[in-house]
């Protein structure tokens, strides 16, 4: 489980720079203001041996998106308390917009 919000927030900030991926969070966000943390941190689990970041793909193809996410997230981990942890990126869902953009690209292909 996430032990501190700061490393998770740094990972999320880096992930937000990757177009085509977003943090995988519950579909329904709380409607009350008493939640004292960034809801997106629920997409990150930090353990000494494994850091898991769950994402939703909003575009395709996945391999280049995951390669970019791996690079930026590994860089963040390298400079923090989880430097020795393995990084696991889990694609939990594919947003419908990814399928629409892939369908348009296929129709207008070469």
N, C-alpha and C positions, 0 to 999 in steps of 0.2 A: 504494500500500500504506500501511497505517497506520505512521506514523513514530514516534509516541509513544503510550503507553497512556492518558495523562491526558485528552486531548481525546476519545478514543473512550469512555472511562469516563463523562465528563460527558454525552455524547450518549446513552449507554445509560441513565444515571440519569434523564434527561428522558423517554426513550422508555418506561421502565417506568411512568411516570405515565399513559400512554395505555392505557386498558382496551380490549382487543380486538386489540392488536398485541404481538408479542414478537420479540426478535432471532432472526434465522434463523441457526442454527448447525448444524454437522454433527449428524446424528441420534445418533451414537455418541460419547459423551464419553470422554476417556482415563480408564482405570481406575487409572493411576499418579498419584502425587502430585507428580511431578517437573515438571509443567507449571506454570511460574511466573507465569501471567497468568490473567485472567478469560476463560474460554472464550467468553463472549458477544462479546468484542472482535473475534472473527473475522467478525462481521456488519458491521463498519465498515471502510471503506477511506477513508483521508484522503489527498488529493492537493491541491496548491496550487490547482488549478482546479475540482475536483469532489470533493465529499464524498458517498459512497454508503453508505446504510444499508439493509441487507437485512432484511426482516421477514416474519413469518408472521402471517396474519390468524387470530384465534381467534373473531371474531364478524363479523357483517355488519350493515349495508351498509358497503362500503369507503370511499366518498367522504368521509363525515364523519370516519372514523378517520384517513384520510390527511391531511385538512385539519388536524385537531388535531395529528397528528405533525409536519406541516410547520411549524406555528406554534411548537411547543415546541423543535424541533430548530433552526429558524432563529434563535430567540432565543439558544440556546447558542452557535451559530456566530458570531453577531453580536458576542459578547464574547470571542472567542478568536483564535488565529492563523489561522483559516480563514475569517475574516469575508468575504473576497472570493470564496470558492468557491461554486459552484452546488451546491445540495442535490438529490440524487437518492435517492428512496425507492423501493426495488424490493420488490414483494410476490413472494416466491419460492414461497410455498405457502399453501394454505388448510387450516387445521386442521379435522378432522372435526367438532369441537364447533361450529364456525361454521355448518356445514350443518345440524346438528341443531337449533340454536337458531333458524335461519332457517326451517326446516320447521315448528317449533312455532309461530312467529309467524304464518306463512302460514295454518296450520290454524285458529288462534284469531282470525284477522283480523276486520275490521269486521262 
